[in-house]
Structure formats: C-alpha cells, structure tokens
C-alpha cells in the first residue's frame, strides 16, 4: 500500500515513528496498513516488547538481528534500531552474535541469544531445559517472559511477511 493511500491518522503516526526509529522500517507497516487496526496493534505490541520492559533494548535488538539471520531475512537483519545505535550498538558486537558460535562477552546477552536460537529452531525438550536453566541464571521470570514475548513477535513478523508473499 502506498503511504498516499493511507487515511488512518494512527497508521500515519506509526509510519512516522518507524521512520525515526527503524526496526521495523516503514515498509513493514505499509504492508500491514491494509488492516489499520492490525497495523496499530502490531506497532503497540512491538514497541512494548522491543523498546519497553526491563531487559535492555540493545539485548533485544541483538536477538532481533539473530532471529532475522536464522530465518534468512536480509531485509530485517540489515536494519538497526536507532535506539540501540544510540545505546552504543556497534557492528563488531552484532558480528559476535552470529551463528554458529554466538560468543557475546556478556553472559546475559549470550543467554538471551541462545534462547532466541532455541525458539527459532523449535528445539527439543532437552535443549529447551538447558537454555531455560541458563536464562534463570541471569534473568528473573518476568524478564524471561519479556524475552519470549519479544522473540515471538520477531519470529512471527518474519514468517507473516513470507506467508503473505510480500517483498519488503
């Protein structure tokens, strides 16, 4: 959908915010704008899970990039959240979070990345138990829920775009 076709003020606000914040880019919301209520609800949930909560935004941005890499979504993997960049995200740090090793020096970040990988891979019970034990060493139950909710929308977003057969 072209921006000029959009009449919903809330969707236009979402597009303006996406332009400033990146990750996801406005192109994503232009796709969702075919259903204005879904576009606005998706944006609200994305903001709550990606930019809100207790877990540092930069950690969730690294998770998002890893998820995009694992699901082979170059459009998503190449984006960088302006907030994460403002918080000091550097490309060397992104490279430390790529497969197969995921060798981020911070054990909290590393645990979050292992969790994202397990969720994308639909890991078996034994692997999930190991990953969850690692998470519990570094995160509260509330933070684990937050990480899971963010991973769910990040994974689902990539799969949704593919299911709609939309090039973004």
C-alpha positions as CSV (number, residue, x, y, z in Angstrom):
1,X,0.0,0.0,0.0
2,X,1.3,3.5,-0.8
3,X,1.6,6.0,2.0
4,X,-0.5,8.4,0.0
5,X,-3.4,6.0,0.1
6,X,-3.5,5.8,3.9
7,X,-6.2,7.9,5.7
8,X,-6.0,6.5,9.2
9,X,-4.2,9.0,11.4
10,X,-3.0,6.3,13.8
11,X,-1.3,4.4,10.9
12,X,0.3,7.6,9.7
13,X,1.7,8.1,13.2
14,X,3.0,4.5,13.2
15,X,4.8,5.2,9.9
16,X,6.3,8.4,11.2
17,X,7.6,6.6,14.3
18,X,9.0,3.8,12.2
19,X,10.8,6.4,10.0
20,X,12.5,7.8,13.1
21,X,13.2,4.5,15.0
22,X,13.8,1.9,12.3
23,X,13.5,-1.8,13.1
24,X,11.0,-2.3,11.7
25,X,11.1,0.0,8.7
26,X,8.1,1.9,7.4
27,X,7.8,-0.7,4.5
28,X,6.7,-3.3,7.1
29,X,3.9,-1.0,8.3
30,X,2.9,-0.1,4.8
31,X,2.2,-3.9,4.3
32,X,0.2,-4.0,7.5
33,X,-1.7,-0.9,6.6
34,X,-4.1,-2.9,4.6
35,X,-5.6,-3.7,8.0
36,X,-5.2,-0.4,10.0
37,X,-6.3,-1.9,13.3
38,X,-3.8,-4.7,13.0
39,X,-1.0,-2.3,11.9
40,X,-1.6,-0.2,15.0
41,X,-1.9,-3.1,17.4
42,X,1.2,-4.7,16.0
43,X,3.1,-1.5,16.4
44,X,1.9,-1.1,20.0
45,X,3.0,-4.7,20.9
46,X,6.3,-4.3,19.1
47,X,7.1,-1.1,21.0
48,X,6.1,-2.7,24.3
49,X,8.3,-5.7,23.8
50,X,11.2,-4.3,21.8
51,X,11.6,-0.8,23.4
52,X,9.8,-1.3,26.7
53,X,10.2,-3.6,29.6
54,X,13.1,-4.4,31.9
55,X,15.5,-6.1,29.6
56,X,17.9,-3.6,27.9
57,X,16.8,-2.7,24.4
58,X,20.2,-3.4,22.9
59,X,19.9,-7.0,24.1
60,X,16.5,-7.4,22.3
61,X,17.9,-5.7,19.2
62,X,20.7,-8.3,19.1
63,X,18.1,-11.0,19.5
64,X,16.1,-9.5,16.6
65,X,19.1,-9.4,14.3
66,X,20.0,-13.0,15.2
67,X,16.4,-14.1,14.6
68,X,16.4,-12.4,11.2
69,X,19.7,-14.1,10.3
70,X,18.4,-17.5,11.4
71,X,15.2,-17.1,9.3
72,X,17.2,-15.7,6.4
73,X,15.5,-12.4,6.2
74,X,18.2,-10.0,4.9
75,X,15.7,-7.0,5.0
76,X,15.3,-7.4,8.7
77,X,18.9,-8.4,9.5
78,X,20.3,-5.3,7.9
79,X,18.1,-2.9,9.9
80,X,19.4,-1.3,13.1
81,X,17.2,0.3,15.7
82,X,18.2,3.9,16.2
83,X,17.7,3.5,19.9
84,X,20.2,0.6,20.0
85,X,22.7,2.6,18.0
86,X,22.2,5.5,20.4
87,X,22.9,3.0,23.2
88,X,26.3,2.1,21.6
89,X,25.4,-0.9,19.4
90,X,28.4,-1.5,17.1
91,X,28.8,-3.9,14.2
92,X,31.5,-5.8,16.0
93,X,29.0,-6.7,18.7
94,X,26.5,-7.7,16.1
95,X,29.1,-10.0,14.5
96,X,29.9,-11.6,17.8
97,X,26.2,-12.7,17.9
98,X,26.1,-14.5,14.6
99,X,25.9,-18.2,14.1
100,X,27.3,-20.7,14.7
101,X,29.1,-19.6,17.8
102,X,27.2,-16.7,19.5
103,X,30.1,-15.6,21.5
104,X,28.9,-12.3,23.0
105,X,31.0,-11.5,26.0
106,X,28.1,-10.6,28.3
107,X,26.5,-13.8,29.7
108,X,23.1,-12.2,30.0
109,X,23.1,-11.3,26.3
110,X,24.5,-14.7,25.4
111,X,21.7,-16.4,27.3
112,X,19.1,-14.3,25.5
113,X,20.6,-15.2,22.1
114,X,20.7,-18.9,23.0
115,X,17.0,-18.6,23.9
116,X,16.2,-16.9,20.5
117,X,18.1,-19.6,18.6
118,X,16.2,-22.3,20.5
119,X,12.9,-20.7,19.7
120,X,13.7,-20.3,16.0
121,X,15.0,-23.9,15.8
122,X,12.0,-25.2,17.7
123,X,14.4,-27.0,19.9
124,X,13.5,-30.2,21.7
125,X,12.7,-30.5,25.4
126,X,16.3,-31.3,26.5
127,X,17.7,-28.2,24.7
128,X,14.9,-26.0,26.0
129,X,15.6,-27.2,29.5
130,X,19.3,-26.3,29.1
131,X,18.5,-22.9,27.6
132,X,15.9,-22.1,30.3
133,X,18.4,-23.1,33.1
134,X,20.9,-20.7,31.5
135,X,18.2,-17.9,31.3
136,X,17.3,-18.4,35.0
137,X,20.9,-17.8,36.0
138,X,20.7,-14.3,34.5
139,X,17.1,-13.2,34.3
140,X,14.0,-13.0,36.5
141,X,10.8,-14.9,35.5
142,X,9.3,-11.5,34.3
143,X,12.4,-10.8,32.1
144,X,12.2,-14.3,30.6
145,X,8.6,-13.7,29.7
146,X,9.6,-10.4,28.2
147,X,12.3,-12.0,26.1
148,X,9.9,-14.7,25.0
149,X,7.2,-12.3,24.0
150,X,9.7,-10.2,22.0
151,X,11.1,-13.3,20.3
152,X,7.6,-14.4,19.4
153,X,6.7,-11.2,17.6
154,X,10.1,-11.0,15.9
155,X,9.8,-14.6,14.6
156,X,6.2,-14.2,13.8
157,X,6.8,-11.0,11.8
158,X,9.3,-12.7,9.5
159,X,7.0,-15.6,9.0
160,X,4.0,-13.4,8.4
161,X,5.7,-11.4,5.7
162,X,6.7,-14.7,4.0
163,X,3.1,-16.1,4.3
164,X,1.7,-13.0,2.6
165,X,4.3,-13.4,-0.1
166,X,5.2,-9.7,0.2
167,X,8.6,-8.3,-0.7
168,X,9.5,-5.7,1.9
